[in-house]
Amino acid sequence: MNIEQPTNVTFFDFVGGVQLLQGKDTRTALPVILIGICVSGAVGNLLVSLIFIRDFRNGRGSEVKALLASLASTDLVILVLCAPVRAVTYYKQTWTLGSFVCSTADWFQHTCVVAKTLILAATTRAKHNLVSNTAKGPFYSPAWIHGALALIWIVSMMFPIPQMMFASLQPYDRDAAICVSVMPVCASNFMNLFYKIYPTATFVLPCVFTLAYYTKSLHTAVNHAPSPRQQSKVTLVLLCLSGANAIMLLPEWGTFTWIRLGYNKPPVGLVIFAQVLLYACSSLSPVISMTMYDDVRQGLITLWFVATCRGSKQIPSNNCLKTEGNGAEVGANAIANANCQDKEKTFPDVEHFWTGRRDTHVEEEQDPIPWEKEEKML
């Protein structure tokens, strides 16, 4: 993968994935791994987004859910648009996607990665508002959420602009080209300072603040909150999401800064591992939400029952799940029957009729249903 660096530049590196890799095993294994991560992560993030959309339509939305839905959408974009570019690059070993994708590949990916970190940092304010208004019910301010997300995406798009400015397509062979980032000598002093501020402002400080905030909030919720179980669960979910984001993105930011500051280049295996870990982070977030967040887990169960009932909507209603069996089966079947569209009509409540007739002795000549024979009542 090594290529000679021009003499009139201070920085020279590949864009859109490591190119000129040697070895058939690497060429085959890396795309397969990335495709597997993309498919599994895209399905998970899509389900989480649908669950949150359903909650908002049913009037169960909140600021936290709005930000987590935005986080799932960002992860979905990373897996659908960014990871396939790396998979194609690893398979072709050269650049075949054109000059426009070469110029915008790293810029777009960094935009999404920075947005993820800032969205998780914004959930600290949303969680605080939700807890402080627990007595009044769910707290949701669409204006604040829209403004925060707009500001986050504007900042996320502005910071990685140098990734787009210095990216260019360079010929490598007769029928091959490579996509590289070339920084001229005249911009070296400014860019050295920028590459120190950029990771600190967009990754280190937001992650440290988010982890510290949720660690303190979790301790407060467990020991001093009036309803510690409910508050600590949501706080623990957000803490795990922030921790996973910080740990799994650390290698990517570390190799990025390592290369840009002009030190010796890191090993190729470490660079590739950092990129794969970045996409694995986007696939892990929906898993954390589905396993730890009660609302997401319940929404997933509801979506499953709705999908299964719609698939069998032409089957007669008496074929819906019966409420027989043990307690667990009865509870599950009851939920399924409640969600079925073609369910039987229920009988009117006649409990008031039998309440007054319990423990009463009915004589042989007395008619237990007096309205059937009106002549006996006259």
C-alpha positions in Angstrom: 0.0 0.0 0.0 3.0 2.3 0.3 3.3 5.1 -2.3 5.9 7.8 -2.5 5.0 11.2 -1.0 5.5 14.2 -3.2 8.2 16.6 -2.2 6.0 19.7 -2.1 3.5 18.5 0.5 3.6 17.9 4.2 0.8 15.3 4.4 -0.2 12.5 2.1 -2.7 9.8 2.9 -5.5 7.7 1.4 -9.1 8.9 1.5 -12.1 6.6 1.5 -10.3 3.6 2.8 -6.8 2.1 2.6 -5.9 1.4 -1.1 -3.2 -0.7 -2.8 -3.6 -3.5 -0.3 -1.8 -6.7 -1.1 -3.2 -10.2 -0.6 -6.3 -11.9 -1.8 -7.5 -12.8 1.7 -7.6 -9.2 2.7 -9.4 -8.3 -0.5 -12.1 -10.8 0.2 -12.4 -10.8 4.0 -12.8 -7.1 4.6 -15.7 -6.5 2.2 -17.5 -9.5 3.7 -17.0 -8.3 7.2 -18.2 -4.8 6.3 -21.3 -6.1 4.4 -22.3 -8.3 7.4 -21.9 -5.3 9.8 -23.9 -3.1 7.4 -26.8 -5.5 7.0 -27.2 -6.3 10.7 -26.7 -2.8 11.8 -29.1 -1.3 9.2 -31.9 -3.7 10.2 -31.4 -2.8 13.9 -31.3 0.9 13.4 -34.3 0.8 11.1 -36.4 -1.1 13.7 -35.4 1.4 16.5 -36.4 4.3 14.3 -39.8 2.7 13.5 -40.4 2.1 17.2 -39.7 5.7 18.1 -41.9 7.0 15.2 -44.7 4.8 16.5 -44.3 6.1 20.0 -44.5 9.7 18.7 -47.6 8.9 16.7 -49.2 7.4 19.8 -48.4 10.4 22.0 -45.6 8.8 24.0 -42.7 11.0 22.7 -40.1 12.8 24.7 -36.9 14.7 24.1 -34.7 11.7 24.8 -36.6 9.6 22.3 -36.3 12.3 19.7 -32.6 12.5 20.1 -32.2 8.7 20.2 -34.2 8.5 17.0 -31.9 11.0 15.4 -28.9 8.9 16.6 -30.4 5.7 15.0 -31.0 7.6 11.8 -27.4 8.8 11.8 -26.1 5.3 12.4 -28.3 4.1 9.6 -26.8 6.6 7.2 -23.3 5.7 8.2 -23.9 2.0 7.5 -25.8 2.5 4.3 -23.8 5.2 2.6 -20.3 5.2 4.2 -19.4 1.6 4.9 -20.1 0.4 1.3 -17.6 2.9 0.0 -14.9 1.3 2.1 -16.0 -2.2 1.1 -15.7 -1.3 -2.6 -12.3 0.3 -2.0 -11.0 -2.8 -0.2 -12.3 -5.1 -2.9 -11.0 -3.1 -5.9 -7.8 -2.0 -4.1 -7.9 1.2 -6.1 -10.4 4.1 -6.5 -13.3 3.4 -8.9 -16.1 5.7 -7.6 -15.2 9.0 -9.3 -13.9 12.3 -8.2 -17.0 13.6 -6.5 -17.2 10.6 -4.1 -13.4 10.9 -3.6 -13.8 14.5 -2.5 -16.8 14.0 -0.2 -16.3 10.5 1.2 -14.3 11.3 4.3 -16.1 14.7 4.8 -19.5 13.0 4.9 -18.4 10.2 7.2 -16.7 12.6 9.7 -19.9 14.7 9.6 -22.0 11.8 10.7 -19.4 10.7 13.3 -19.2 14.2 14.8 -23.0 14.5 14.8 -23.3 11.2 16.7 -21.1 12.4 19.5 -22.8 15.8 19.7 -26.3 14.2 19.7 -25.3 12.0 22.7 -24.0 15.1 24.4 -27.3 16.9 23.8 -29.2 14.1 25.5 -27.7 15.2 28.8 -30.0 18.3 28.7 -32.9 16.3 27.4 -32.6 13.8 30.2 -32.3 16.5 32.8 -35.6 18.2 31.6 -37.4 14.8 31.6 -36.4 14.0 35.2 -37.2 17.5 36.5 -40.8 17.3 35.0 -41.6 13.7 36.0 -44.4 14.9 38.2 -46.0 16.7 35.3 -45.7 13.9 32.8 -43.5 13.5 29.8 -41.6 16.5 28.7 -41.2 17.2 25.0 -40.3 20.5 23.3 -40.2 20.1 19.5 -38.8 23.6 19.0 -35.8 23.0 21.2 -35.1 19.6 19.6 -35.3 21.0 16.1 -33.0 23.9 16.9 -30.5 21.6 18.7 -30.4 19.1 15.8 -30.0 21.9 13.2 -27.1 23.4 15.2 -25.5 20.0 15.6 -25.6 19.2 11.9 -24.3 22.6 10.9 -21.4 22.3 13.2 -20.8 18.8 12.1 -20.7 19.8 8.5 -18.4 22.7 9.0 -15.6 21.1 11.1 -14.6 18.4 8.5 -14.4 20.8 5.6 -10.6 20.3 5.3 -11.3 16.6 4.6 -13.1 17.7 1.4 -10.7 20.5 0.5 -7.5 18.4 0.4 -9.0 15.3 -1.1 -8.2 14.6 -4.8 -8.0 11.9 -7.4 -4.5 10.9 -8.5 -3.5 8.6 -11.4 -1.6 5.6 -10.3 -1.4 3.3 -13.3 -2.7 3.2 -16.8 -6.2 2.2 -15.9 -6.1 2.9 -12.1 -6.3 5.9 -9.8 -6.1 6.4 -6.1 -8.0 8.9 -3.9 -5.6 10.7 -1.5 -5.5 13.7 0.8 -2.7 16.1 -0.1 -1.9 19.1 2.1 0.5 21.7 0.7 3.3 23.2 2.7 1.7 26.6 2.8 -1.2 25.3 4.9 0.9 23.1 7.2 1.1 25.5 10.2 -2.6 26.2 10.3 -3.7 22.6 9.7 -1.3 21.3 12.5 -3.2 23.6 14.9 -6.6 22.7 13.4 -5.9 18.9 13.8 -5.2 19.4 17.5 -8.4 21.4 18.1 -10.7 19.4 15.8 -10.6 16.0 17.7 -10.6 17.7 21.1 -13.6 19.8 20.4 -15.7 17.2 18.6 -14.8 14.0 20.4 -12.7 14.3 23.6 -14.6 17.1 25.4 -18.2 15.9 24.5 -17.4 12.3 25.4 -15.8 13.3 28.8 -18.7 15.6 29.6 -21.3 13.0 28.6 -19.8 10.2 30.6 -19.2 12.3 33.6 -22.8 13.7 33.5 -24.4 10.3 33.3 -22.2 8.7 35.9 -23.2 11.4 38.3 -26.9 11.2 37.3 -26.9 7.4 37.7 -25.5 7.8 41.2 -28.0 10.5 42.1 -30.9 8.5 40.6 -30.0 5.3 42.6 -29.4 7.0 45.9 -31.6 10.1 46.1 -34.3 10.0 43.4 -38.0 9.4 44.5 -38.3 6.7 41.8 -34.8 5.4 41.4 -35.6 2.3 39.4 -37.3 4.1 36.5 -34.8 7.0 36.3 -31.7 4.8 36.7 -32.8 2.6 33.8 -32.9 5.4 31.3 -29.7 6.9 32.6 -27.9 3.6 32.4 -29.0 3.1 28.8 -27.7 6.6 27.8 -24.5 5.9 29.8 -23.9 2.7 27.9 -24.6 4.3 24.6 -22.1 7.1 25.3 -19.5 4.7 26.7 -19.7 2.4 23.7 -19.5 5.4 21.3 -16.4 6.8 23.1 -14.6 3.4 23.3 -15.3 2.2 19.8 -14.5 5.5 18.1 -11.3 6.1 20.1 -9.1 4.0 17.7 -10.5 5.9 14.6 -9.8 9.3 16.2 -6.4 8.2 17.5 -5.2 7.0 14.1 -6.7 10.1 12.4 -4.8 12.4 14.7 -1.7 10.3 14.6 -1.5 10.5 10.8 -2.5 14.2 10.5 0.0 15.5 13.1 2.9 14.3 10.9 4.2 11.5 13.1 5.2 8.1 11.7 2.2 6.4 10.1 0.5 3.7 12.3 0.4 0.1 11.1 -2.0 -0.6 8.3 -3.8 -3.3 10.4 -4.5 -0.7 13.1 -6.0 1.7 10.6 -8.2 -1.0 9.1 -9.3 -2.2 12.6 -10.2 1.3 13.6 -12.4 1.7 10.5 -14.2 -1.6 11.0 -14.7 -0.7 14.7 -16.3 2.6 13.7 -19.0 0.7 11.7 -19.4 -1.9 14.4 -20.2 1.0 16.8 -23.2 2.0 14.6 -24.4 -1.6 14.7 -24.0 -2.0 18.5 -26.1 1.1 19.4 -29.5 -0.5 18.4 -28.6 -3.7 20.2 -28.0 -1.7 23.4 -31.4 0.1 23.0 -33.3 -3.1 22.3 -31.9 -5.0 25.2 -31.8 -2.2 27.9 -34.4 0.4 27.0 -37.8 -0.8 28.2 -39.8 1.3 25.7 -37.8 0.0 22.8 -38.1 -3.6 23.9 -41.9 -3.3 24.4 -42.2 -1.5 21.0 -40.2 -4.3 19.3 -42.6 -6.9 20.8 -45.6 -4.9 19.7 -44.2 -4.6 16.1 -43.7 -8.3 16.0 -47.2 -9.1 17.0 -48.6 -6.5 14.6 -46.6 -8.0 11.8 -47.6 -11.6 12.5 -51.3 -10.7 12.8 -51.2 -8.7 9.5 -49.6 -11.6 7.8 -52.5 -13.8 8.8 -55.3 -11.3 8.4 -57.2 -13.6 6.0 -57.3 -16.4 8.5 -60.5 -16.6 10.5 -60.5 -14.8 13.8 -60.9 -18.0 15.8 -57.4 -19.0 14.6 -55.8 -16.3 16.7 -53.7 -17.4 19.6 -55.7 -19.1 22.3 -55.4 -18.1 25.9 -54.6 -21.5 27.1 -51.5 -22.9 28.7 -49.2 -21.6 31.5 -49.1 -18.0 32.7 -46.3 -16.8 30.3 -48.2 -18.2 27.3 -51.5 -16.7 28.5 -49.9 -13.2 28.8 -48.2 -13.4 25.4 -51.3 -14.8 23.7 -53.5 -12.1 25.2 -51.3 -9.3 23.8 -51.4 -11.0 20.4 -55.1 -11.3 20.4 -55.5 -7.7 21.4 -53.5 -6.6 18.4 -55.3 -8.8 15.9 -57.4 -6.9 13.5 -60.0 -9.6 12.9 -60.9 -10.5 16.4 -64.3 -11.7 17.6 -66.9 -9.5 19.0 -67.0 -9.5 22.8 -70.2 -10.1 24.7 -71.6 -7.2 26.7 -70.8 -7.1 30.3 -73.4 -9.0 32.3 -71.5 -9.0 35.6 -74.1 -6.7 37.2 -76.8 -9.3 36.5 -74.9 -12.2 38.2 -73.6 -10.1 41.2 -77.1 -9.8 42.8 -77.8 -13.5 42.2 -74.8 -15.1 43.8 -75.4 -17.6 46.7 -79.1 -17.5 46.2 -81.3 -20.6 46.2 -83.5 -21.1 43.1 -86.6 -23.0 43.7 -87.7 -25.7 41.2 -90.8 -23.8 40.1 -89.0 -20.4 40.0 -87.9 -19.3 36.6 -84.2 -18.1 36.7 -84.7 -16.0 33.6 -87.9 -14.0 34.2 -88.0 -12.1 30.9 -88.4 -15.2 28.9 -91.9 -15.8 30.3 -93.6 -12.5 30.8 -96.9 -14.1 31.9 -95.3 -15.5 35.1 -94.2 -12.0 36.1 -97.7 -10.5 35.7 
